[in-house]
Amino acid sequence: MGARVESTQIEQQGGGGIGAVGRAAIAAALALVALLAVLVLTGDEPYTVKARFQAATQMVEGNLVQSGGRKVGLVKQIELTDDGQAELTLELDDDVAPLREGTRATLRLASLSSIVGRYVDLQIPEETPGSPRATIADGGVLPTASTTSAVDIDQLFSLFDDRTKRGLRDFIRGNGTLYAGREAQARAGFQYLNPTLIASQRLFAEVNRDTPLLQRFLLANARLVTDIAERSADLSALIDGLADTTGAIATEEDDLSRAIARLPDFMRRSNTTFVNLRSALDDVEPLLEESRPVTPKLRRVLAQLRPLAQTARPVVRDLSTTIRRDGKDNDLIELGRAVLPFRDQVVATKVRNGQERPGTFPTTAKSLAGSREHLAFLRPYAVDLTGWFDDFSHSGVYDANGSVSRNALTVNAFALADGVLQPIPPALRDALFQTTASVSQNNRCPGSAERPAADGSNPYVPEGFDCDRTQVPPGR
């Protein structure tokens, strides 16, 4: 009996030990389940943001959210706000969360065949180095100012009247006829459409960035268009004149074609000329530097020449006619051609009498070189010679050889006596000549053909000039 009791005690002790272990295992399992439930129920929820649109036609829950052409989330919920706007709850992936301030949302239509083809396109602004953008908190809202609703094609067509619809239908049919048989080329061209649109979008974004400047530009253009509209009559005349000019150019099609054909050679020669001009400019630079002190004076001279240039137009016109005129042997160009043989006689060296003899001009230049001192002495007396011809000659006379000037010396042989002009007696003429005439004046100064002026401007005595100031005409 004692043995049975011991066995019972052992069984009781063993049964009590197994119950404690089981309870511990059950408690651990319950704790693990509770921990998993907490992790599942209280884990990180996905980042969401609400976007409000004026209209979200045919959008359904589960539509894609894309950015840069790839999926970044789903449309979780669609609700209607109190002010009649569509509010879409967007559930976004972690790689785009959180969104930066300035993000825009646009409803787009991938196709018109089903509502599944509609999605939300996010334009996320780039991060600026050194100045990070603020982010939109979880559950934040993109207002309608940052969203763009999709426009259905039927809504667009509903804006047109019947006439416009017919015109649009004809336009589409015409394009169909235009591209018939050229579908492959058109498809290849459309491959460049998307990059073009993206570049245009960036361009317009840059233009719109400075809104005040854009507004001023548009207002200035509006004023310009208004001013042009007020001058419609002048503009019509200008267009008519342009049409006449274009028509005149069209009539000269052959000449224009020849001119265009010669243009490449002309451009090549011009390029060569400009290349060679570089070295010439280096040579001209010292001249320009030396001309700087003269430039202010030249400005005054040009101002004085302006009236002369205006009045010289008829002279220049006549001179142009003299140089070149229709006809034969009646202008300076024809004269120059006729003078070419004469040039050989007066300039070129020829063989005469078995010897080479220079032309007339070189011989004359050599002769004048020895007369330089004589000419320098006679030059100041040119005024006296001109005055002598003016006082003792008569010009404006023509004979068979052309213009001539007649001159002759005269001696007054009369005297005024008692109001009567009477001849001077021969016996008194010598005495009168001795008292009234000045003789032996063979060293007069230039300008002494007249009595000395009160201001002392004559006679003129150049520096180092050998003449006698006292030798002047008689009288007072």
FENBEL-V235225 format. One line per field, one symbol per residue. burial: # if it has 24 or more other C-alpha atoms within 12 Angstrom, else .. A space follows every 10 residues. Layout:
burial: ???
This chain:
burial: .......... .......... .......... .......... ......#### ########## #.#####... .########. .....##### ###..##### #.#######. .......### ####...... .....#...# ####.##### .......... .......... .......... .......... .......... .......... .......... .......... .......... .......... .......... .......... .......... .......... .......... .......... .......... .......... .......... .......... .......... .......... .........# #..#...... .......... .......... .......... .......... .......... ...####### .......### ......#.#. ##....
